[in-house]
């Protein structure tokens, strides 16, 4: 199945800002993060189609996965 992955801020060092990926039927945010070599501790917010989800949520055809790092400020 094909999904769209969006990487924000510092996570862009692991791929393009937005990319289409062909993945297996049992794909999850955690498996995509492993495929892209993104350390789990660098991802603070995971969204599928604009909805906050957990790392093990199952992805479906045409889903949009967005990964955000923790935001710091001062």
Steps between C-alpha positions, in 0.01 A plus 500: 500500500608858447514759779633855531753578772564856616804581712517823696786713636807301606350170378560615143859380530356146463321564171316750288245743638226299330538163330286219371590151620389154393456294818369160605150438629603489867679836502486729804669828594756294696588290194530808279729664758718187496506499118617864501751442785326757721575437871174458693609752764522776236129480411263677739177519298361253247196583289311302237267707284517786752414284802744430783576127525736257670807339346321170437193635317447310174540701180257466209522574129542874425555598866710807575747440784651811660792475744598790727797536735475645848493878484729693730502864578596747758 
